């Protein structure tokens, strides 16, 4: 259990990594800020009963990113897609291809290759068996390869 006085230390330690994770999962910096903010609000409410703040917050970010992704999907049906660009064409093309993947495939790839989690951990975060997480990542990579050819 985490004493209330340490919530600030957890926030300062984990916020940058959780923002990067949320940004990769949602594809939007502003949405990532909202997701991480909401995750920390939930954590603050339950901080005294949470045994593993890192796991609690990572799981919250993944789940809140799913919700945000669904909401954005509904909103995008009504508005045109905005494209994020960098000065590196390959990165832009890869990011655009990653954004077009189904939500669970994108999450599996981000958690496995960006967060460097095992398939067991990816499956746990996505609420599926490790074999399903492996399959999602495999299918996501296949779609990316096909798109980027």
N, C-alpha and C positions, 0 to 999 in steps of 0.2 A: 504494500500500500504506500502511496506517495503522499507525504504531508503537503498541505496547501502551499506552504512557503516555497516548495521546489517547482511549482507549476511554471513560474517565470523562467527558471533555468532550463526546463524541458522545452519551453517555447523557443528560447534563444538557440538551443542546440539543434532542434529538429526542423524548425521552420524552413530554412533554405532548401534542405533535401526534400521536404514534403512539397514545397512549391514547385521544384523541378519535376517531381513525380506527377503532381496534379496537372502541370502544364503539358506534359507528355500525354497524359491520359485524356485530357479535355481538348487540347489543341488551342487553348486560349489563355493568355496570361491573366486577364481580368477574371475569367472564370476560375482559374487556378487559385487566385487570391481568395475568392469567395469560398471555394471548397476547403482550403486550409483554415480559413477563419472559422468556418462552421465546425470543422473537425476539432479545433482547439476549444471552441465553446462547449461542445459536447464533452470533451475531455475534462475541462474545468469543472463541469457539473458533477463528474464522477471521479475526480482525481484521487480522492481518499480511498476509493475502493478498487482502483486499477493497479494490478500487479506488474504489468508490462506496458509502460507508456508508449514505447516505440511500436510495438505490435498493435496496440489499440489505435494509435493515430494513423499508422499505415493502412490498417483495415478501414478506418473511417474515411480516409482520403480516397481509397479505391471505391468504396460504396457510394460516397458523395459524388465522385466523378462519374459513376454510372448514371446517377440521377441527373446530374447536370448535362451529361451527354444525351440522355433521352429528351430532356427539355429543349436542348439546342436543336435536336433533330426535328422536333415539332416546329420550332420557330423558323428553321431553315427552309422548311417547305413553303413558307410564306415570303422569305427574303432571299436574295442572292447570296452566294458564298463569298466571304472575304478571304483573300489570299495573303498569307504572311510570307514575306520575302526576306532573303538575306543576300549577301554579295556572292554567295557560293551556289551556283546553279544546281549542282548535284544534291546539296542539302535541301534546297527548295523542292526539288523533284521528289526526293525521298520522303520529305515531310508531307507533301501533298498526297503521295501514295499511302503513307501510313494513316493519314486522316480519313482516307476513303475505305479503310478496312472496317469490317464489322467491329462493334465495340469490344466484344470479348476477345477477338483475335488481337486487336490492338493492345488491350490490357495485358494479355498473355505475353506478347512480345516485349512490351515496355518493362513489365515486372521481371521477366526472365533475363533479358539482355541489357537493359539499362540499370535496373536495380540489382542485377546479378543474383536473383533468388533461385533456389532449386525449384524443380517442377512440383515437388511436394508443397513448398511454401506458396507457389503461384496458385496451385489448386486450392489450397486452404483459403487464400485471399479471395479467389473467385467463386468459392463455394462449390467446387467440383473435385473429382478425383485427380490425382497427379497424371494419370494417363490421358484424361480429357484435356488438362492443361498442356501436355505435350502435343496432343493432336491440334489444339487451337494454335499453338505456336508454329507447328509444322505447316498447317494450312495458311496461316498468316504470312509466313515466309514465302510459300509457294506463290501466293497472290502478289506479294511485293515483287518477286522476281519476274513474274509475268507482266506486271504493270511497268516495271522499269526497263524492260527489254527494248 
